[in-house]
Amino acid sequence: MEKLPNDPMILFSAVNMLLRDDYRSLDDLCDDMDVNRHDLEQKLAAVGFEYSEENNKFW
């Protein structure tokens, strides 16, 4: 996750912006940025965020 911020709150904001503007799904984002989806979801879950496929965002 070198291309993404380490701070969970900034990560949350950055990922949601990327999902909104550039990617149709979390899988697309992770594949393109070479990010482990499980690790990303775990990092955001640790601070209370969960991915919604229906809305294509974390909340």
Beta strands, then each sheet from edge to edge (+ up, - down):
strand 1: 51-52
strand 2: 57-58
sheet 1: 1+ 2-
end
